[in-house]
Amino acid sequence: MPGALSSIRVLDLSRVLAGPWAGQVLADLGAEVIKVERPGVGDDTRHWGPPFLKDARGNDTSEAAYYLSANRNKQSITLDFTRPEGQQLIRDLVARSDVLLENFKVGDLAAYGLDCASLQAVNPRLIYCSITGFGQTGPYAGRAGYDFLIQGMGGLMSLTGRAEGEAGTGPLKVGVALTDILTGLYAAVAVLAALYHRERIGVGQYIDLALLDVQVACLGNQALNYLTTGRPPHQLGNAHPNIVPYQDFPAADGNFILTVGNDEQFRSFCEVAGHLEWSLDVRFATNQARVVHRDALIPLIRQVTVLRTAADWLAALEVAGVPCGPINDLAQVFADPQVVARGLQMELPHPLAGRVPQVASPIRLSATPVSYRQAPPLLGEHAEWVLSKVLGLDAERIAALRQSGVI
């Protein structure tokens, strides 16, 4: 069945994570995505290992796990666009494409005539999406910006880490490059909006996405906690700034998560815990009161939760309708029956390893479902196909480009 974007061609000049993630989302939805990489080197993340994908004999291949996470359903062509022949090939591809993704520093592509204005002169319907650390304007526009740096500058690390006075106090980044991934998702959303606009108006447009902008936008309720009070929120460990109790608690054999979302759930928790009096205490009867008196309530709960195993608590709270859960490592995640039932781990055929593991897209469309057509490509794997089928070049011309090092 054709994907929702099966008529769309995306030229992906991006590398590392934010841009490739956007390209993979569009590719999963059916778009034809041509990944343009540096000859002989490719996307930086191809080399960001170990770990690397293993072949049938257990030996490392050339494909890093990092690269494999964000590049399925794409075709790879290597192309040196610092040379005039390479620049012309980009322009020829642009003439036959709908979207261009890039995450070069501000002004870098203009030096090669590959900026938005130049390429939209070739194809006025082109949607040109630039992803940078700080955007195309402002005093930091010329700086490089990476996920870790942006998590710090954008306030996320000030909210992440153990509360003051707890062991291990200090700011921490999130354990995945979350800002990059969120930027990739925003990029995909922006591209879809621009495609819809083009259907009505007939012309493309320019998209300026900045990691810092995305990080600040995704501060969510914490941003409004600050903007409405003027007081910067502080680190609370795993606790929630606006809901109590909503954090991890110690059990007899480890920890579990308790997420009480309303007063009725709190009363149910108190019944399971054998302390119904907590729900009648004026300090704890409402969420507003519990937030104010968090320091009095949390120690009381901890004294009780440590008396039973995590499994006991989860079983009892589930029956009572109180949201709770375990703290899983990734082995436990991919063995979880719900994760298995939803098919979130899958495999694709791979020329070096036979099969390559992948994490499935969470998007579920009833009429135009996500499709998995090919594994993340080898470097330059589809050069001949792209140049012959998309651009119509003959074998002699392709051989000459290869011999000269343009591809």
N, C-alpha and C positions, 0 to 999 in steps of 0.2 A: 504494500500500500504506500503511495507517495507520501512523503512527509509534508508538514505544513509549509516548509520553506524550500520545497524541492525545486522550485523555479529560480531560486536565488543563488548567485555565485559570490563568494566572499574571497577577497585577496587578503591574506593574513601575513603582514610583514612584522608582526609582533613576536616577542620572545619572552622567556621566563614564565610568568604566571597570569597576570591580570588580562593581558590581551589574548594569549592562548586559551584561557578559561572561557572568555567571551566567544572565541571562535569555536570551541568545542560545544558550547551550549547551542550555538546556531547550527553547527554540523549535526548534532543529535536530533535537531528538529527538521533535518532534511536538507539543509543548505549544502551546496558543493563548496568546500573550503580548500583553497590552494594555499599551502604554507610555503612562504618564500624564505629561504635560509641562506646563510653565508656559505659559499663553497668551501668544502674541506673542514668546516667547523660546525656549522649549524646552530641551532638554538643552544644557548648557554647551558640549559638544564640537561641536555644530553650527557653532560659530563659531571653533573652534580651528584656524585655517588662516592662510596657505596651507600645503599645497595644498588646493584645492577640486576637486570633481568638475567636469569640463568638459562643456558641452553639445555638440551636433553641430557648432557653429560654432567651437568652441575657447574659448568664453567660460566664465568661472567661474560655476557655479551657487551656490545657497545651502548646498550640502551639503559640509561639510569631510570630508576623507579620514579624519580621526580618528573622527568620528561613524560613518562608513560601516563601520568595522572591527568594530563591536560591536552592531549593531542590526538585522540582517536577521531575516526571519520574524516581525516584530512588527507590531502595529497601533498607530497613534499617535492619541491623543486629548488635546487640551489642556483643562485643568480647573483652575480656581482654587479650591483647597480651603481657602484662608484665609476663604472666605465660607461661610455656613451651607448654601447650596444646593449648593456644591461638595462640602462634607463629606458631605452626604446622598447625593450621587451616588457617592462613594467607598464609603460603607456599603452602598449598593445593589449596587455591583459586587462588594464583598467577599462579600455574601450568595450570590453566584453564582460565586465563585472558589475555588480550592484553595490557592493560594500567594500571598503578598504579599512583594515585595522592596522594601526601602527602605534608603537610606544617608544619612539626615539625622542631624544632631547629636543626641546623647543628650537626650531630653526634648522635642525640637522638635515632633514629631507629637502628643504628648500634649496640647499646648496647643489642638489642633483636634479632640480626641476621636478621634484616629486611631492611638492607641497599641495595642499588642498586646491588652491586657486589654479595652479598649473594643470592638475589632473581633472578638475571639473571643467576646464576648457576642452579637454579631450572627451569627457563624458559628463554632461550637465546633470545626468540622473544619478551620479555617483554619491553615495553616502560615505563620508570620510570621517572616521572615528579616531581621534588622537587620545592616547592615554599617557599621562605623565604624572610625576610625583606631585606637582604643585599647580598644574594648569598652564595655559598659554599667556596669562596676564598676572600681574602682581609682582612684588619685589623678589619672590623666590622662584619665579618662572624658569629661570635658567639652571636651577639646581637639579641634581639627580635626587630621586626619592625612592627609598626602598621600604618594604612593608614594616620591618622592625622599627626603622626610623620614624615612619608615619604613625605607628601605634604609640610611640612615645610622644611625638609632637602633637598628635591629634587627641590626646587625653585618655586613650583607652588604658594605657599602662597605669595611669594614676588611679584607676578604678579597679585594677586587677592585682591581687596579691592578698596576703594575710593582713588582718586588721592590726592596728597598732597594739603592741603588747603581746601578740601571739608569736610563737616560734616561726622563724622564717619571714619576718616582716620585711616588706620592701616591694617595689613595683615589679610586675612580671608581664611579659608579653603573652599573648594567647599562643597555644601550642601549635597552631597552624598559621600560615600566612593569610590571616582572615581578611585584612584590608585589601590585599590583592584579589582574593576570591570575590569579595563584595563588589569591588570595582569592576571585575569581569561580569558579574551579574547585572550591575547598573549599565554597563556598556551594551550588553545584549538587549536589555529593556529599551535603551535609547535607540539602538539600531532598529528594533521592531517598530517603535514609534515613528522613526524617520521613514521607514518603508511604508507604513500606513499613510503618512503625510504625502509621500511621493505618489501613491496611488490616486490621491485626490487632486494634487497640484501638478504633478508631472516632473518635478525637479528634485534633486538630492539636496543635502545640506551637510553642514560641518558639525561634528560633535566634539566638544572639549571636555574631557573627563580627567579629574585630578584625584589621586589617591587621598590627599589631605582633605579635599572636599567630601569625599565619600566617608572617610573615617569620622569627620565631624558630624555629618548627617546621620550616621549610624550610631551615634551616642544615645539616640532614642530618649527614653524617659530620664536618663541621667542628665542629658543636656537641659531638659526642661526643669529638672530638680534644681539645677544651678540658676537658670535664667529667671525662674520665678522667685528665688530666694536671695540670689547674690552670693550664696555660700557654695564653694566647690565641694562636691561629694568626695568622700574619702574611701579608702580601701576597706572592704568589709569581709574579705576572704570569700567564702561561698555564700554569705548571707545576702539577702535582698534589701535594697535601701527602702522599699516601700511596702513590703509584705513580711509579716512575722507570724509563725515560724516558716521559713523558706530557705533551707540550707542543709548542709550535711550534719549528721549526728552520729556519735559513736555507739556501736552495738557491742555485744560481748565478744564478737569475733571480727570486727572491722568497722566499716562505716556504711551508712545508707543515706539516701536523700529523702527529705520530707518537704513537700511543697503544698502548704495549706493556703488555698486561694480565697477562702471566705470564712465567715464566722460559723456557719453550719459545719463546715469541714473541721474547724478547730474543735467544736464540741464533740464531733465524732472521734477525733484523735484523743481527746481527753478521756472519753469513755474507754477506748482501747487501752490507754495508758493507766487506767485505774485512778484517775485524778479529775473527776468531773468538776471538782471545786474550782479548778483553774478557769473553766469556762464561765463560772459565776462570779469570779473575782473582778471587780470594777477595773482593775489594772489590765486585765487580759480579755475582757468580754468582747471587745471589738478590735478589728485590725488596727484602727487608729490608735487605740490605747496600747495595743501590743507593740507597735512601732516605738511609741514613746517609752514604754517600759521593757524594751527588749533585753536590757542588761539584767533585769530581775527574772524574766521568764526563761531565757535560754539555759542558764545553769540548772534550773529545776527540771527542764526536759532532759538535759544530758544525764542527770543523776538517775533518771528512770530508764532511758534508752539503753544504757550500758548493761542493764541487767538481763537482756534477752539477745539472742542472735539476730543478725540482720535478716536472715530468712524468716524467722518468727515474726519480726515486725512487718516485713513486706506482705506476708500471708495475711496477717490480721488486719492490717490497714487496707489492703486491697478489698477484703470482704466488707469493710466499713465504708468504702468509697472515698478513702482519703488518698490523694495522689502521692505516690512514693516510688522509689526505684533504687536499683543498685548503682554502684560506681564501677563501670566495666572497663577493662583494658580492651585493646582492639581484638585480641583473640576471642574474648567473650562477646564483643559486639557482633563479629561475623558468625558466631555460633548461636546468637540469640534467635529463638524461633520466629520472632516477628520480623527480624532482618532477613532471615532465610525465606520466610513466606513471601516477603515483598520482592525477593530476587535482587537484592542490592549488590550481591557479589556475583559477577559473571566473568566469562572468558571470551576472548576472540582469537582466531587463528593468527599466528605470527611466524614470519619466515625464518627467524633465528632460533626461536624457542618452542616452536610447535603451537603453544598456547600462551597467551598473556593475560594475567588477571586484570580486571577492571572493576570500578565501582559504578553501578548503573545510575543513570539520570533519575532524579526524583520526580521529573515531570511525567504526568500520566494524562494523555489526551485520548479521548474515546474514539474520535474519527480519524485523527492523523497522528498515530502514536510515534514516539521516539523510536528510531531504528539505529542499530549498531552494524555498520557496513564493513568497517575495516579497523584493524589495530592501528595504534600510532605508527606513522610511516617511518621507514628507514630514511636516512639522509639522502635526499635527491631521488627517492625511489620512483617517482612518477614524472620525471623530467620529460622523457620522450612522449608520454601520453599527453601531458599538458601542452607541450609545444606543438605536437602534431594535431591533436583533436581540438584544442581550444584555439590555437593560433594558426593552424594549417601549414606549419613549416614541414618541409620534406626532410628525409633522412640525411641528405647531403648537408643541408643548412644546419641541422641539429648537430651533426658530427663536427662541423667547422666551429660552432659555438663552444662545444665541449673541448675541442683541441686548443682553442684560444684561451680557455679558462673563464669565459663569461658565465658558463653554467658548470 
